[in-house]
Amino acid sequence: MASVNLKLFANLREIAQTSSLSINGDTVSEALIALIEQYPALRELIFEDGDNMKLRGYINVFLNGNNIKHMEGLDTILNDGDEMGVFPPVSGG
């Protein structure tokens, strides 16, 4: 299982009360599941309702600077030392 550095932004960071943590998983999906097991309040913000574990349309996940939407999505394979970022929508001026 890969160990990745996961960074949280905006309200996700506020809810988890941390901006970064080490998390394990072989795929992006497994890492996000491990995240919500550790921080259950994040589940409804990251995933749509239901058991299919579909990302909400406004959530962006980046792996080493690349949006997973342009990779294999939630099935994208992780490697030790990867950096993953989870971005909710942010507005302001």
C-alpha positions in Angstrom: 0.0 0.0 0.0 1.3 3.4 -0.9 1.8 6.2 1.6 0.9 9.6 0.2 0.9 13.1 1.5 -2.7 14.4 1.3 -3.4 18.1 1.4 -6.8 19.5 2.2 -7.9 23.0 1.3 -10.6 25.6 2.3 -13.5 24.2 4.4 -12.1 20.6 4.2 -9.0 21.8 6.1 -11.2 23.6 8.6 -13.3 20.5 9.3 -10.4 18.1 9.6 -8.4 20.7 11.5 -5.3 19.9 9.5 -4.0 21.0 6.2 -1.9 17.9 5.5 -1.7 14.2 6.5 -0.1 11.0 5.5 -2.6 8.5 4.2 -2.4 5.0 2.7 -4.0 3.5 -0.3 -3.3 1.7 -3.6 -5.7 4.0 -5.5 -7.1 7.5 -5.2 -10.4 5.9 -4.1 -8.8 3.9 -1.3 -6.9 7.0 -0.1 -10.1 9.0 0.0 -12.0 6.2 1.8 -9.2 6.1 4.4 -9.6 9.9 4.7 -13.3 9.8 5.4 -12.8 6.9 7.8 -10.5 9.2 9.8 -12.7 12.3 9.3 -16.3 11.2 8.7 -17.6 14.7 8.5 -15.8 15.1 5.1 -17.8 12.3 3.5 -20.8 14.4 2.5 -18.6 17.2 1.2 -16.4 15.0 -1.0 -18.8 12.2 -2.1 -22.3 12.3 -3.5 -25.0 10.5 -1.5 -25.2 6.7 -1.9 -22.8 3.8 -1.8 -21.2 4.2 -5.2 -18.4 6.6 -3.9 -18.8 9.1 -6.7 -17.0 12.4 -6.3 -19.2 15.5 -6.1 -18.9 17.4 -9.3 -17.4 20.4 -7.7 -14.6 18.5 -5.9 -11.2 18.4 -7.7 -8.5 15.9 -6.8 -5.0 16.5 -8.0 -2.2 13.9 -7.9 1.3 15.3 -8.3 -0.2 18.5 -9.8 -2.5 16.6 -12.3 -6.2 16.5 -12.1 -7.3 12.9 -11.7 -10.2 13.6 -14.2 -7.4 13.6 -16.9 -6.0 10.3 -15.5 -7.8 7.2 -14.4 -10.2 9.1 -12.0 -10.7 7.4 -8.7 -8.9 4.3 -10.0 -5.6 6.2 -10.5 -2.8 4.2 -9.0 -0.8 5.7 -6.1 2.9 5.4 -5.4 4.8 6.0 -2.2 5.6 9.7 -1.8 2.9 11.0 -4.2 1.2 14.2 -3.3 -2.6 14.4 -3.5 -4.7 17.6 -3.0 -8.4 17.7 -2.5 -10.0 21.1 -3.5 -13.6 22.1 -2.8 -15.0 25.1 -4.6 -13.5 28.4 -3.4 -14.8 31.9 -4.0 -13.8 35.3 -2.9 -12.2 38.5 -4.0 
